[in-house]
């Protein structure tokens, strides 16, 4: 595997890194969408770890800084955030097609990055898979009593001096932080989900224990969206012992392995014989790798 810095988008202002497999390359690439103000490495290098893991399995992976974040310039700043993100993702998909000749994409990310990928997938039929860490979730039967049990457990730990909630200073925190994120509505998520399932898009939902009050049991998503029950390409994993942003190496490896293993299994069904692909630079075509 090798990693190549790339520029694309309006005025070539978006900067990213492509992880290129050393051997044969699959006909489906992956684009990772950052969350909030995080950089292309992802929180605690989650995206870097996942990109390298997938590259070892023959998947080209692009991770990049969004507009005005990290090393990327302000190329779409004349648009609102809701208008800007789809333009950036379209530029990324177009770049992978122009540079590597790949026109099928699996897109994914963490939290807001997951939902941005999910929204974009509805509009671009080149997206054939979406990977989502801690995206939207909606209450279903069994959800509320688990929330109450969780709160009671924390209160008991606090009473025993074994737990202390985070205290925010100067009015910051859930209601006063610099960045406040609201998950997409039930109606929007249901509409997009129905459209993607109809297209047989691969969907992998991964929830961590850090979002316990939003998602807290493995069957919650299917109870909230019954149409998921019979969806052939839908996967749901609940990693209750892992935090939203994996601090420890073991958590990072576990999150990466869960996503990579299932995605590669899906890709094997589509692309059992990876081939050598070509890179197109300034009108010159060169071989990226050979089987």
Secondary structure, 3 states (H helix, E strand, C coil): CEEEEEEECHHHCEEEEEEECCCCECCEEEEEECCCCCCCCCHHHHHHHHHHHHHCCCCCEEEECCCCCCCCCCCCCCCCHHHHHHHHHHHHHHHHHHHHCCCEEEEEEECHHHHHHHHHHHHCCCEEEEEEECCCCCCCCCHHHHHHHHHHHHHHHHHCCCCCCCCCCCCCCCCCCCCCCCCCCHHHHHHHHHHHHHCCCEEEEEEEHHHCCCCCCCCHHHHHCHHHCCCCCEEEEEECCCCCCCCCHHHHHHHHHHHHHHHHHHHHHHCCCCECCEEEECCEEEECCCC
